[in-house]
């Protein structure tokens, strides 16, 4: 399968099944399109040349076909998808849990208008996780992680700093489990920044592998969606704290993480605003919201949003070449050392190797499903009791999704978010269509940036 | 090659033979929490 596109002056040919990326001149670009349009991929070199010569009269056409055929012979062009059986075997391996999202506080000090967690409460009651519940969750993780060494625990909310002492106690408890069990915990914290102070930062910088700081971008954009309880904006309060946090981590191992909505379809301006403030690790995501919400993205917005990604990619490239680059999470792509095919095709791991834990110790497939009783999987005392849910999530991969099977981006997104699929289509084996369009564009931009940097 | 420049990429087929250890980061956990992105993640074996 070939995916070819033009972006920012580059002609890119992606050989989807091998992952090879080719940057080509205009003639080769058209020749490859001709070959795929006419199903000549498996023709002999002689047949391919004769067919192509009926349309292309350039004197170096033979040389071009030689190059194309050389890549084909080395498995870098027109490669087949030979991974489906391997993935089936991989998915049938015994389930191990390697990551938990601990809902340390179902409470929040902001009233964000797009909050999927219902302003921190997940459509349930306000609650803080006790140390006892958290301890049992970590014990469960260690006991169910098999031979996996690296275990991830994210302190999530609501706002986790509203239950800070328990976070600290759980980190200490986790560390005490490492040596006796041959495990290594990677703790992360996701916070809105309101309660960030020096004491928190010192601890976080010592113990947390990653820190996710919520900010949406420009002040007016941020304040519109992320007000305090009294209605006033939170931008001025959090910005100095976030800047200090980023600096204290030497601009690495953190993200400022924003959400864009229909209210700021010009979101590239927000990302560049964050970069101009000095942040070097930036992730800004499209909102996922019920379609009836006024801030929800609509199908008709897609062309504008795609153009915005193109604009952003060109500007990031310009800044990077000028030595003033920053990382935008969704344009980051590791072509040389990225994940193996199993990881690429087997989905995010929700409901199997990744679980969310509520303050009272219930397990859900991931944070997005918390509060939807249908997806309750068990609890820290009894373990996973509803194995049907686990098995359904386990069966979820790009080959189980009709929309993903023929999508060029499947090796980069691994089938998309199960929760988004469920929210829009009522099952986890579908895909959230607007999200797919944006994801595809982000992959194209990411590859274009790589191509340009290789110039 | 004169007409085609190929970027260095990981060989997917080779990764089938050596991959699947499962030590890598959970994709959603990293920074986004609403979209699944794996293309940018590092393999623990090739770090």
Interface residues (C-beta under 8 A of the other chain):
Chain A: X13 X17 X18 X19 X20 X21 X22 X23 X24 X25 X27 X28 X60 X63 X64 X67 X68 X70 X71 X75 X76 X82 X83 X86 X90 X96 X98 X99 X101 X116 X148 X149 X150 X152 X154 X156 X186 X188 X190 X210 X212 X255 X257 X283 X285 X286 X288 X329 X330 X332 X333 X334 X335 X336 X337 X338 X339 X340 X341 X342 X343 X344 X347 X348 X349 X350 X353 X354 X366 X367 X368 X411 X412 X413 X414 X415 X416 X417 X419 X420 X435 X439 X443 X446 X450 X451 X454
Chain B: X1 X2 X3 X4 X5 X6 X7 X8 X9 X10 X11 X12 X13 X15 X16 X18 X19 X20 X22 X23 X24 X25 X26 X27 X28 X29 X30 X31 X32 X33 X34 X35 X36 X37 X38 X39 X40 X41 X42 X43 X44 X45 X46 X47
